[in-house]
C-alpha cells in the first residue's frame, strides 16, 4: 500500500544520508593513522615521538605531517593513549600503514591503524569474535588459512575474509540506524 511504500522510501533516504555522512567523515580522516603502544611521557613532543617511531620501528625516514597528538590524556587505566598523525601525503600515510602491518603480533603492543569514524570502527570490531573463531578453527586443521578483517576504501562496511572469500559483512549504516532506534 501507499504508506508502506512511503515508509520504505523514507528508510532508503535515511540510509543514503547516513552513508553520505559516514563517507564524508571517513574521507576527512583519510590522511590519518593511529599508532598504539607508544609510551607517553609528560611534556613529550608528539612530533619527535612519531619521528623516532618511524625511524626506529618502521625504518622509514621522517615524513611531513599536518598534526600529531595523543587522542586523550593519560589516565591510570590508559597510561599510553594512542597517537594520531595526519600526514601531508597520502603516499606517506599508505607507506606507514604498509610498514605498520609488519608489526602485527609484536610483544610490545605496537600497532598502526587507519583512522576510521566510530561507527565504521564498531562494524570492524563486531567481526573480531568471528575472526578469532576462524583462527581457532584453523588450529585444528592442516594449512594456515588467511583470515583478516578488511574495510574497503570508499565504503561504510567491514568484511571478514577467509582465504580471500567474504564470510561476513557488517555495515556501519545499520549500526547508526539501530542506535537511532529507526
N, C-alpha and C positions, 0 to 999 in steps of 0.2 A: 504494500500500500504506500501512499504518498509520505506518510510520517516516517515509516521505516526507511524509505529512500532518502529523505532529507537527513535523518539521523546518520545514515551511512555516509552521506556526502559530507556532513559536518565532521564526523570521525576521520574521514580521509583527509580533510583540510587540516584538522588538528595535527595529524601525523606528519603531514608535509611541512607545516610551520615548525613543529618541534625539530624535525630533521634539519630544516634550513638553519635554525638557531644553533644546533649542535655542530653542524658542518662549519658554520661561521666561527664558532668558538674553537673548534679543532684547528681551523686554518690559522687563526690568530696565535695559536700555541705551536705552530709548526717549527719555528726555529729553536724551540726549547728542548733541553734534555734535563732529566732529573738524575742526580747521582746520589746513591745511598751508600752509607757505610764509611763516609769520611769523618774522622774525629773533628769535633767542634771545640775550638778554643776561644776563650773570652777575648774580645777585641781583635779577632782574626780579620785578615784582609781576604775576602772570599775570592777575589781575582787571583791572588797568589796561591790560594788553596787549589783552585782549578788548574792553574798553570803547573803546579807541582804534580797534581794527579795526571794531567795529560802527559807530562814527560816521564814520570816515574812508573806509572801503572800501565798507561796505554802506549808509551814510547812514541808519542806524537810531539811535534813542535807546537809552540804557543800559537793559539788561534784568536783572532779578534772577536770580541763579544760586545753585545749591546749592554747587557746587565748580568750580574752574577750575585746571588744572595741565597740565604737559607730560607726555607719555606716557613719556618716558625722559629721561635726562640727555644733554646734548650730547656727541657724540663727533667725532673727526676726520672720519669718513666720513658722519656725520649731525649737522652743527653746529646745525641748526634743527629739533629734533624737533617733531612735531605737538602742538597744544594741544587738550586735551579740555575742553569746557564742558558742565556739566549745568545745564539751565535749570529754573526753578521751574515754568514754564508750558509745556505742550505747544504752545500757540498761539505763544509766543515762539520756541520751537525750530523750528516749522514756518516761521515768518517768516524766521528766519535761513537755513534751508535754501533757501527760495524765492529770497531775495535772493542767496544764495551761488551759485546756478546761473548768475547773470548774470556771474560771474567766469570762467566756462569760457573757456579759450583765452587768458587774460591772460599777458603776458610775464613777470610776476614770480613765477609759480608758485603763486599763491594759490588755494586750493580749500577748499570746505566740504562735508563728507560726513556722512551718517548713521553713527553708531557701530553696527557690526554685530559679532556674535560671529565669531571667526576662521573657523569652517567655512563660514559664510554669505559672509564676505568672500572666502574661497577659491573658492566657487562663482561669485561675481561675477567674480573675477579670471580664471577659466578661460574666460570668454566674451570677454575683451578681444581675443585674437587674431582671433576671428570678427568682432567689431565692426570692428576695423581692416581686415579683409579686405573687409567690406561697404563701408567708406569708400573703399577703393582701387578697388573695382568701380564705385562711383558716379562716380569721377573720369573714367571712360571713357564715361559716359552723359550724356544731357541730363537736366536737372532734378536736384534735390538731394534724395535720399531722407532721411527722418528715421530715424536709426539711434541706438538707445540700449540701455543695459543697465538693467533695472528689477528691483528686489526688492520684490514686492508686500507690503503690510502683512500681518502675521499669517501669514507663510509662511516656509518654510525654503529656498526656491529662488530662483534668479536667472534672468531671462529676457532673451534678446536679441530686441529688437523692431526690425523694419524696416517703416517706414510703418504702424506700429500693429499689425502682424501678427507673431505669435510665430514666430521662426525656429529657436530652440534654447532648451533649458531645462537647467539643471544644479542638482541638489538637494544641499544640504549634508548631508542624511542619508546619501546614498550615499558622500560623501567621508568622513564619520566612520566608517561601517561598513567601507569599504575600508582605512582606516588601522588598524582593529582586526583586519584580515585575517579577516573573518567572511563 
